[in-house]
Amino acid sequence: MKIAYTTTYNARSLGTQGCNEWSGTGYYIAQSLKHQVASDIEYIGSLKNQLTLKARLKLKRHYHELFHKTYIKTTEPILLKNYANQVAKKLAQSDANIIFSATVDPIAYLECQQPIIFWADATFANLIDFYPQYSNLCQESISNGHLMEKTALQKSKLAIYSSEWAAQTAIEYYQADPAKVQVVPFGANIESSKTLYEVKDLIELRPLNPCKLLFIGVDWFRKGGDIALKVAQELNNLGLSTELTVIGSQPIVEGSLPSFVKPLGFISKSSREGQEKIHQLIGESHFLILPSLADCSPIVLCEANSLGVPCLSTKVGGIPTIIRTGLNGATFDKAADISEYCKYVIHLFTNYNEYKDLALSAFNEYQTRLNWKVAGRTVKKLLVDNLN
């Protein structure tokens, strides 16, 4: 089986221009296909946005700014058809059996002989008024986005989503054939080869004092950094000495930063040094805390589980597909009181053997569900069952 894999950016290796978009997931999807599914993979991307097209889209953006509505070019049919034409030309000279895309953008208007498959973390309907950049959209962008999604679903042989949240929206909102809609969670975007015994050692090395919380996120408020800080503050107030380490963003607070907060800034995973540093910081933590207000499938939750670290997160987007309360952490309502987080953490620290069992269970969830090897094998079976 030979797969043509298309992305708007260069997905050949981490560190290349655009490949670190989407937390590098486009790259890891390709690696999963390469090692678990296909005998050969042909990359089609990055795709070009021609200068004349850029000028036209810029004019349209300015037009919509006059009406105080958000215009997004990524749903424009003229742009998507341009992408599709580039892909079609490459496919005409290819012997690939399948065209596979990480998002619907390059394949929404694609005409080709090969069956079309995509693997995404959300539908367009999921994103509207969910993410800030998809809020207050002009009607043209909304109509184009829905058309893009519906067309891609109609054209595709398989529509794979990383969560039940996204899959259900494809079926219920876009009337996609349920038989072609499948759920396969993404894996962790760090390469961890630790054994069960090594993870057990990591868990044993975590001290009872202090409680170490880790927050990883570039968008401080959307990812719930302010909530994470309040949880850490309250745990300290309740007598459980707690540290909050922050990676990816600078905490936004009134006045000076509390002494229990350790901001480390952005750490790139594109270098070995960066990967090792992130591994170390996750492995030393008791919990990854990510009380997101909006998220599709945050890969960092899988990464935490890969080192036996349970997660504290919210019941939004695709997160409940990743985090199952009692198995690899806990999810809370978006409007949950800080006391709910604190009660959960204090209970586990008071009954520390329960914490250790949860941490081991989190690692088991990574091994059985939340890694790219398992994800690739699942996709391979879907391809075999649906394309033969």
C-alpha positions as semicolon CSV with decimal commas, in nm:
position;residue;x (nm);y (nm);z (nm)
1;M;0,000;0,000;0,000
2;K;0,139;0,337;-0,102
3;I;-0,006;0,652;0,052
4;A;0,012;1,006;-0,083
5;Y;0,006;1,228;0,224
6;T;-0,092;1,590;0,177
7;T;-0,059;1,889;0,407
8;T;-0,060;2,261;0,335
9;Y;0,278;2,282;0,515
10;N;0,593;2,068;0,499
11;A;0,533;1,762;0,720
12;R;0,855;1,577;0,641
13;S;1,040;1,661;0,960
14;L;1,001;1,861;1,279
15;G;1,165;2,199;1,265
16;T;1,083;2,258;0,898
17;Q;0,873;2,565;0,817
18;G;0,514;2,511;0,924
19;C;0,565;2,156;1,052
20;N;0,540;2,263;1,415
21;E;0,186;2,386;1,350
22;W;-0,079;2,188;1,532
23;S;0,191;2,085;1,788
24;G;0,368;1,885;1,518
25;T;0,072;1,647;1,483
26;G;0,086;1,653;1,102
27;Y;0,441;1,518;1,121
28;Y;0,349;1,247;1,370
29;I;0,048;1,136;1,162
30;A;0,287;1,087;0,871
31;Q;0,527;0,889;1,086
32;S;0,244;0,672;1,213
33;L;0,131;0,598;0,858
34;K;0,488;0,534;0,747
35;H;0,571;0,284;1,020
36;Q;0,236;0,115;1,078
37;V;0,031;0,142;0,758
38;A;0,209;0,204;0,429
39;S;0,495;0,036;0,250
40;D;0,572;0,377;0,103
41;I;0,458;0,734;0,166
42;E;0,473;1,021;-0,082
43;Y;0,455;1,373;0,059
44;I;0,247;1,633;-0,124
45;G;0,315;1,964;0,050
46;S;0,378;2,230;0,131
47;L;0,111;2,378;-0,097
48;K;0,156;2,723;-0,246
49;N;-0,070;3,023;-0,202
50;Q;-0,003;3,214;-0,524
51;L;0,069;3,588;-0,508
52;T;-0,236;3,692;-0,711
53;L;-0,450;3,479;-0,482
54;K;-0,290;3,635;-0,174
55;A;-0,371;3,985;-0,305
56;R;-0,737;3,894;-0,364
57;L;-0,775;3,741;-0,020
58;K;-0,611;4,046;0,141
59;L;-0,864;4,276;-0,026
60;K;-1,152;4,061;0,096
61;R;-1,014;4,063;0,450
62;H;-1,003;4,443;0,452
63;Y;-1,358;4,457;0,315
64;H;-1,489;4,245;0,601
65;E;-1,295;4,447;0,858
66;L;-1,516;4,745;0,766
67;F;-1,818;4,556;0,895
68;H;-1,648;4,451;1,222
69;K;-1,676;4,082;1,146
70;T;-1,397;3,825;1,138
71;Y;-1,300;3,702;0,794
72;I;-1,090;3,385;0,761
73;K;-0,923;3,301;0,434
74;T;-0,879;2,930;0,514
75;T;-1,238;2,851;0,411
76;E;-1,226;3,043;0,080
77;P;-1,322;2,812;-0,212
78;I;-1,074;2,987;-0,441
79;L;-0,789;2,900;-0,201
80;L;-0,909;2,544;-0,138
81;K;-0,958;2,476;-0,509
82;N;-0,607;2,603;-0,571
83;Y;-0,477;2,355;-0,312
84;A;-0,683;2,076;-0,469
85;N;-0,544;2,150;-0,815
86;Q;-0,187;2,128;-0,684
87;V;-0,262;1,794;-0,519
88;A;-0,439;1,661;-0,831
89;K;-0,140;1,743;-1,051
90;K;0,092;1,553;-0,818
91;L;-0,146;1,257;-0,799
92;A;-0,166;1,237;-1,180
93;Q;0,202;1,142;-1,177
94;S;0,180;0,917;-0,871
95;D;0,122;0,545;-0,824
96;A;-0,021;0,595;-0,473
97;N;-0,322;0,382;-0,379
98;I;-0,468;0,632;-0,130
99;I;-0,466;1,007;-0,075
100;F;-0,451;1,088;0,297
101;S;-0,482;1,432;0,455
102;A;-0,432;1,560;0,809
103;T;-0,713;1,815;0,762
104;V;-0,989;1,871;0,508
105;D;-0,829;2,183;0,356
106;P;-0,626;2,018;0,075
107;I;-0,891;1,762;-0,023
108;A;-1,228;1,939;0,007
109;Y;-1,240;2,012;-0,368
110;L;-1,004;1,738;-0,485
111;E;-1,094;1,534;-0,793
112;C;-0,892;1,213;-0,818
113;Q;-0,915;0,838;-0,877
114;Q;-0,771;0,740;-0,540
115;P;-0,993;0,702;-0,233
116;I;-0,969;1,006;-0,004
117;I;-0,909;0,970;0,371
118;F;-0,862;1,242;0,631
119;W;-0,780;1,241;1,003
120;A;-0,881;1,560;1,184
121;D;-0,948;1,685;1,536
122;A;-1,265;1,887;1,466
123;T;-1,526;1,983;1,210
124;F;-1,580;2,343;1,110
125;A;-1,907;2,345;1,307
126;N;-1,710;2,248;1,621
127;L;-1,487;2,552;1,587
128;I;-1,742;2,830;1,536
129;D;-1,759;3,047;1,849
130;F;-1,543;2,789;2,027
131;Y;-1,198;2,927;1,951
132;P;-1,143;3,305;1,961
133;Q;-1,022;3,313;1,599
134;Y;-1,347;3,147;1,489
135;S;-1,573;3,386;1,677
136;N;-1,781;3,669;1,529
137;L;-1,727;3,531;1,178
138;C;-1,877;3,701;0,876
139;Q;-2,152;3,506;0,700
140;E;-1,934;3,441;0,395
141;S;-1,667;3,267;0,602
142;I;-1,932;3,062;0,785
143;S;-2,100;2,952;0,462
144;N;-1,767;2,868;0,299
145;G;-1,655;2,671;0,605
146;H;-1,967;2,458;0,617
147;L;-1,944;2,398;0,241
148;M;-1,579;2,293;0,280
149;E;-1,662;2,043;0,554
150;K;-1,971;1,899;0,386
151;T;-1,792;1,861;0,052
152;A;-1,493;1,690;0,214
153;L;-1,720;1,446;0,398
154;Q;-1,908;1,363;0,078
155;K;-1,588;1,302;-0,118
156;S;-1,408;1,097;0,146
157;K;-1,411;0,723;0,178
158;L;-1,321;0,751;0,545
159;A;-1,348;1,047;0,782
160;I;-1,138;0,979;1,090
161;Y;-1,163;1,209;1,391
162;S;-0,959;1,214;1,710
163;S;-1,266;1,238;1,937
164;E;-1,631;1,136;1,972
165;W;-1,713;1,508;2,000
166;A;-1,592;1,577;1,646
167;A;-1,727;1,251;1,500
168;Q;-2,078;1,311;1,638
169;T;-2,083;1,661;1,490
170;A;-1,989;1,522;1,148
171;I;-2,283;1,283;1,166
172;E;-2,543;1,506;1,331
173;Y;-2,462;1,846;1,178
174;Y;-2,334;1,747;0,833
175;Q;-2,538;1,426;0,796
176;A;-2,224;1,225;0,720
177;D;-2,273;0,853;0,669
178;P;-2,203;0,702;1,014
179;A;-2,035;0,404;0,847
180;K;-1,755;0,622;0,712
181;V;-1,701;0,826;1,032
182;Q;-1,451;0,670;1,274
183;V;-1,277;0,776;1,597
184;V;-0,905;0,719;1,647
185;P;-0,738;0,930;1,919
186;F;-0,405;1,092;1,839
187;G;-0,089;0,977;2,012
188;A;0,169;1,158;2,222
189;N;0,396;1,391;2,025
190;I;0,703;1,296;2,225
191;E;0,894;0,978;2,164
192;S;0,897;0,793;2,495
193;S;1,038;0,441;2,515
194;K;1,013;0,405;2,892
195;T;0,912;0,066;3,025
196;L;0,656;0,000;3,297
197;Y;0,938;-0,048;3,548
198;E;1,099;0,282;3,454
199;V;0,766;0,462;3,489
200;K;0,712;0,296;3,827
201;D;1,049;0,437;3,935
202;L;0,945;0,785;3,815
203;I;0,626;0,763;4,019
204;E;0,813;0,647;4,330
205;L;1,057;0,938;4,299
206;R;0,778;1,196;4,317
207;P;0,783;1,342;4,668
208;L;0,484;1,373;4,899
209;N;0,591;1,732;4,957
210;P;0,549;1,950;4,759
211;C;0,266;1,864;4,520
212;K;0,399;1,946;4,173
213;L;0,153;2,074;3,913
214;L;0,261;2,133;3,553
215;F;0,083;2,363;3,308
216;I;0,181;2,352;2,939
217;G;0,012;2,592;2,700
218;V;0,086;2,892;2,479
219;D;-0,254;3,059;2,528
220;W;-0,266;3,139;2,901
221;F;-0,638;3,207;2,933
222;R;-0,783;2,967;2,671
223;K;-0,582;2,681;2,818
224;G;-0,694;2,775;3,171
225;G;-0,364;2,899;3,311
226;D;-0,545;3,142;3,540
227;I;-0,753;2,854;3,679
228;A;-0,442;2,638;3,728
229;L;-0,283;2,921;3,926
230;K;-0,593;2,957;4,147
231;V;-0,592;2,580;4,212
232;A;-0,227;2,593;4,317
233;Q;-0,294;2,896;4,539
234;E;-0,589;2,729;4,710
235;L;-0,400;2,403;4,766
236;N;-0,130;2,604;4,943
237;N;-0,398;2,784;5,147
238;L;-0,543;2,447;5,249
239;G;-0,205;2,330;5,377
240;L;-0,083;2,118;5,084
241;S;0,247;2,273;4,977
242;T;0,217;2,309;4,597
243;E;0,433;2,426;4,309
244;L;0,305;2,528;3,965
245;T;0,553;2,504;3,678
246;V;0,446;2,687;3,361
247;I;0,576;2,604;3,012
248;G;0,480;2,784;2,692
249;S;0,340;3,111;2,822
250;Q;0,409;3,386;3,070
251;P;0,156;3,383;3,356
252;I;-0,068;3,688;3,347
253;V;-0,136;3,808;3,702
254;E;-0,212;4,129;3,885
255;G;0,093;4,238;4,081
256;S;0,394;4,015;4,135
257;L;0,403;3,646;4,055
258;P;0,356;3,418;4,360
259;S;0,672;3,240;4,477
260;F;0,517;2,896;4,418
261;V;0,492;2,964;4,041
262;K;0,789;2,871;3,821
263;P;0,758;3,016;3,467
264;L;1,000;2,853;3,221
265;G;0,880;3,010;2,895
266;F;0,865;2,827;2,563
267;I;1,061;2,502;2,524
268;S;1,085;2,370;2,168
269;K;1,031;1,998;2,107
270;S;1,209;2,022;1,772
271;S;1,547;1,979;1,944
272;R;1,665;1,680;2,146
273;E;1,754;1,911;2,435
274;G;1,402;2,054;2,435
275;Q;1,242;1,711;2,425
276;E;1,459;1,586;2,711
277;K;1,378;1,894;2,921
278;I;1,004;1,851;2,869
279;H;1,034;1,477;2,948
280;Q;1,213;1,561;3,270
281;L;0,960;1,824;3,380
282;I;0,660;1,603;3,303
283;G;0,815;1,300;3,473
284;E;0,881;1,496;3,792
285;S;0,523;1,626;3,816
286;H;0,233;1,474;4,005
287;F;-0,030;1,616;3,768
288;L;-0,054;1,796;3,437
289;I;-0,322;2,061;3,488
290;L;-0,495;2,197;3,178
291;P;-0,837;2,347;3,266
292;S;-0,907;2,451;2,905
293;L;-1,199;2,670;2,808
294;A;-1,169;2,552;2,446
295;D;-0,965;2,262;2,306
296;C;-1,005;1,991;2,044
297;S;-0,756;1,713;2,123
298;P;-0,470;1,854;2,331
299;I;-0,180;1,618;2,266
300;V;-0,003;1,726;2,585
301;L;-0,250;1,512;2,783
302;C;-0,126;1,201;2,601
303;E;0,232;1,312;2,657
304;A;0,175;1,338;3,031
305;N;0,023;0,991;3,041
306;S;0,327;0,854;2,856
307;L;0,529;0,923;3,171
308;G;0,268;0,806;3,420
309;V;0,136;1,155;3,497
310;P;-0,243;1,188;3,547
311;C;-0,419;1,494;3,406
312;L;-0,663;1,746;3,550
313;S;-0,868;1,898;3,268
314;T;-1,216;2,002;3,156
315;K;-1,515;1,843;2,986
316;V;-1,481;2,048;2,670
317;G;-1,421;1,955;2,307
318;G;-1,247;1,624;2,255
319;I;-1,083;1,610;2,598
320;P;-1,325;1,347;2,742
321;T;-1,208;1,106;2,470
322;I;-0,853;1,136;2,604
323;I;-0,902;1,172;2,979
324;R;-1,131;0,925;3,153
325;T;-1,193;1,010;3,516
326;G;-1,046;0,746;3,744
327;L;-0,829;0,595;3,470
328;N;-0,581;0,865;3,369
329;G;-0,687;1,172;3,564
330;A;-1,012;1,364;3,600
331;T;-1,221;1,607;3,398
332;F;-1,427;1,885;3,553
333;D;-1,708;2,104;3,424
334;K;-1,580;2,422;3,260
335;A;-1,752;2,626;3,533
336;A;-1,640;2,399;3,818
337;D;-1,538;2,566;4,142
338;I;-1,169;2,562;4,230
339;S;-1,260;2,357;4,537
340;E;-1,350;2,058;4,317
341;Y;-0,997;2,038;4,179
342;C;-0,851;2,081;4,527
343;K;-1,074;1,816;4,682
344;Y;-0,964;1,565;4,416
345;V;-0,592;1,638;4,459
346;I;-0,601;1,641;4,840
347;H;-0,787;1,309;4,846
348;L;-0,515;1,146;4,635
349;F;-0,235;1,295;4,846
350;T;-0,410;1,181;5,163
351;N;-0,446;0,834;5,011
352;Y;-0,117;0,831;4,825
353;N;-0,136;0,466;4,716
354;E;-0,447;0,564;4,520
355;Y;-0,239;0,831;4,348
356;K;0,026;0,574;4,255
357;D;-0,239;0,341;4,116
358;L;-0,387;0,626;3,910
359;A;-0,044;0,720;3,776
360;L;0,020;0,360;3,665
361;S;-0,327;0,347;3,512
362;A;-0,247;0,668;3,320
363;F;0,060;0,500;3,175
364;N;-0,156;0,200;3,077
365;E;-0,396;0,433;2,894
366;Y;-0,099;0,570;2,701
367;Q;0,026;0,222;2,615
368;T;-0,311;0,087;2,505
369;R;-0,483;0,393;2,348
370;L;-0,285;0,714;2,335
371;N;0,028;0,644;2,130
372;W;0,095;0,668;1,758
373;K;0,180;0,298;1,717
374;V;-0,165;0,192;1,839
375;A;-0,329;0,474;1,642
376;G;-0,150;0,370;1,322
377;R;-0,251;0,005;1,363
378;T;-0,612;0,109;1,417
379;V;-0,607;0,324;1,101
380;K;-0,449;0,036;0,908
381;K;-0,734;-0,196;1,009
382;L;-0,989;0,068;0,905
383;L;-0,824;0,099;0,565
384;V;-0,812;-0,277;0,513
385;D;-1,174;-0,322;0,621
386;N;-1,310;-0,032;0,415
387;L;-1,101;-0,026;0,098
388;N;-1,094;-0,394;0,004
